[in-house]
Amino acid sequence: MKALALFLLLFVSVSMAAAQPVVVLVRHAEKATNGGKDPDLSSAGRARADALARILKDADITAIFTSEFKRTQETAAPTATLIGVTATVVPAKDTAGLVAKLHQLNGNALVVAHGDTIPNIIKALGMDRPINIPDEDYSELLIVTLGDKPQLFRLHYPL
């Protein structure tokens, strides 16, 4: 976990030196099995959300975006609290609206989305490589540098 945090910090620092905003995209953490279409996080999900906050605490995140669903908001909450940023809710299906907000950034952002929306967000940010996130995978940490030639780095943050 420390190695991942160190890599992310180094990556963000290099990107900041080049004045290119960085977008960190994650799928919401593990959800509870009850709760219908809008469940809370499970205990494993809350632990993953806490781990994400620890990883991103020094990443100079200035904006956080979630969908309207509790699981994305609960995944982002520990990071938002730790760094003092209020999350902005963008409807899960409004990829164009989210990407427009990301392109207006003056700093780095965290986006907590869904396994079926992240591929569209990545594509809209200019990545040609298709992304597939398996239903059982909550560990994806996708880092995109914005700019003329966006780049994608794909990592995992296991519990």
C-alpha positions in Angstrom: 0.0 0.0 0.0 2.9 2.4 0.8 4.5 1.7 -2.5 1.3 2.5 -4.3 0.9 5.8 -2.4 4.5 6.7 -3.1 4.1 6.0 -6.9 0.9 8.0 -7.0 2.5 10.9 -5.1 5.5 10.9 -7.5 3.2 10.6 -10.6 1.1 13.6 -9.4 4.1 15.7 -8.6 5.6 15.1 -12.1 2.2 15.9 -13.7 1.9 19.1 -11.6 5.4 20.2 -12.8 4.1 19.8 -16.3 0.9 21.7 -15.4 -1.4 18.9 -16.5 -4.4 18.0 -14.3 -4.6 14.4 -13.2 -7.9 12.6 -12.9 -8.0 9.5 -10.6 -10.9 7.3 -11.4 -12.1 4.5 -9.2 -15.1 2.2 -9.1 -17.1 2.6 -6.0 -16.0 0.3 -3.2 -17.8 -3.0 -2.3 -21.5 -2.6 -1.8 -23.7 -4.3 0.8 -25.8 -7.1 -0.5 -29.0 -5.5 0.8 -30.3 -2.1 0.0 -32.0 -2.6 -3.4 -30.7 -0.4 -6.3 -28.9 2.0 -4.0 -27.1 0.1 -1.3 -24.6 1.4 1.2 -21.1 0.2 1.3 -20.3 -3.1 3.0 -17.7 -3.2 5.8 -15.1 -4.2 3.2 -16.2 -1.3 1.1 -15.8 1.1 4.0 -12.3 -0.3 4.6 -11.5 0.2 0.9 -12.8 3.8 1.0 -10.6 4.5 4.0 -7.6 3.0 2.2 -8.3 5.2 -0.9 -8.3 8.3 1.4 -4.9 7.3 2.8 -3.5 6.8 -0.7 -4.8 10.1 -2.0 -4.2 12.3 1.0 -1.1 14.0 -0.6 -2.2 13.9 -4.2 -3.4 17.5 -4.3 -7.0 16.6 -5.1 -9.0 19.8 -5.6 -12.2 18.3 -6.9 -14.2 15.2 -6.2 -17.0 13.9 -8.4 -19.5 11.1 -7.6 -22.7 9.9 -9.1 -26.1 10.2 -7.4 -25.8 6.7 -5.9 -24.8 6.3 -2.2 -22.1 3.8 -2.9 -20.1 6.4 -4.9 -20.6 9.1 -2.4 -19.7 6.8 0.5 -16.5 5.7 -1.3 -15.5 9.4 -1.8 -16.5 10.5 1.7 -13.3 9.6 3.6 -11.1 11.3 1.0 -13.4 14.4 0.9 -13.3 14.7 4.7 -9.5 14.2 4.9 -8.7 16.8 2.3 -11.6 19.2 3.0 -13.2 19.1 -0.4 -17.0 18.8 -1.0 -17.9 16.2 -3.6 -19.9 17.3 -6.7 -22.7 15.0 -7.8 -23.0 14.4 -11.5 -25.6 11.9 -12.7 -24.0 8.5 -13.6 -25.2 8.6 -17.2 -24.0 12.2 -17.8 -20.5 11.3 -19.1 -20.4 14.5 -21.3 -21.2 16.8 -18.4 -18.6 15.1 -16.2 -15.9 15.2 -18.8 -16.7 18.9 -19.5 -16.1 19.6 -15.8 -12.9 17.6 -15.8 -11.5 19.6 -18.7 -12.2 22.9 -16.8 -10.1 21.8 -13.8 -7.2 23.8 -12.5 -6.1 20.9 -10.2 -6.4 17.2 -9.8 -9.6 15.3 -9.3 -11.0 12.1 -7.9 -13.9 10.6 -9.8 -15.8 7.8 -8.1 -18.0 6.0 -10.7 -19.3 2.6 -11.7 -17.9 -0.4 -13.5 -20.2 0.2 -16.4 -19.6 4.0 -16.7 -15.8 4.2 -16.2 -15.1 2.8 -19.7 -17.2 5.6 -21.3 -15.5 8.2 -19.1 -12.0 6.9 -20.1 -13.0 7.0 -23.8 -14.4 10.5 -23.5 -11.2 11.7 -22.0 -9.4 10.6 -25.1 -8.2 7.1 -24.4 -8.4 4.6 -27.3 -7.6 1.5 -25.2 -10.8 -0.1 -24.1 -11.3 -0.7 -20.4 -13.2 -3.5 -18.9 -13.8 -3.8 -15.2 -15.1 -7.2 -14.0 -18.1 -7.1 -11.7 -16.1 -8.5 -8.8 -13.2 -6.1 -9.1 -13.3 -3.0 -6.8 -9.5 -2.4 -6.8 -9.0 -0.5 -10.1 -7.2 2.8 -9.7 -7.1 4.5 -13.1 -5.0 7.6 -13.5 -5.4 9.9 -16.5 -3.3 12.9 -17.3 -5.3 15.4 -19.2 -3.9 17.6 -21.9 -3.1 17.4 -25.6 -1.9 13.8 -25.3 -3.8 12.2 -22.4 -2.2 9.2 -20.8 -3.7 6.4 -18.8 -2.0 4.5 -16.0 -3.9 1.5 -14.6 -3.2 0.3 -11.1 -4.9 -1.7 -8.3 -5.3 -0.9 -4.6 -5.9 -4.1 -2.8 -7.1 -4.2 0.8 
